[in-house]
Amino acid sequence: MTALLWMTAPYVAFTSFVLGHIWRYRSDQFGWTTRSSQIYERRLLRLGSPLFHFGLLGVFGGHVVGLMIPESWTSAAGVPEWVYHLMAVTMGSLAGFAVVAGLGILLYRRITVLEVRQATSRSDKLMYLLLVGALVTGMLNTLTNVFASYNYRETVSPWFRSLFSVHPAVELMAEAPWTFQVHALIVLALLGVWPYTRLVHMFSAPIGYLMRPDLVYRSRDPQKASGNRYAKAWVAPEAPPARSRWV
């Protein structure tokens, strides 16, 4: 039963992640947004949002290295296991604390600011619940790994990479500690519901703004336009001279 879980749940989550985004893009392009609540409150958002997003980039990068790069590769590159372990714990802890702090500020803002709380949907509540669960279990794994000798790169990482082959090594994940199993299940659930939440805005980075030409604003009021070097006042054309009907 456990082996079936670790072979079925990932593919269900991956399928929902891919097909869900296709469906969302084709049927709800106008809803493909983060539904910004900046208009309601800015001070807490200005503090919590950068902490959460930049910390999340660090967490994502750590997962890519830890799950996708085999231990033999880092050893061949001359990086001892204890050095990798120290770097993973240090960088993972810093990124994790940044994400936890940022998410805590955003949750506090969403709960205490009436307008933001009223704009919170059911999908938002489910998303925040899964995010908190993933972060708590992830930080638990990171911090306990400081004192424990468990090497997830020999079990969890090979299991994850085997999912992209025709022979998933489900027995490896079935033997992992329960904290890693719970963390993996929560992350899979988060991936499964991802396309149906505001998290879709991750694929809407405004890259076009970097190549967009500058916008030139012109005032319609000649009085105001005189003080703007980019503005060009509108001047009515001169009327043609009147002609006599007797000429």
Summary of the structure (lengths in Angstrom):
residues: 247
radius of gyration: 27.0
end to end distance: 105.3
largest distance: 109.2
contacts: 625
relative contact order: 0.13
helix: 68%
strand: 0%
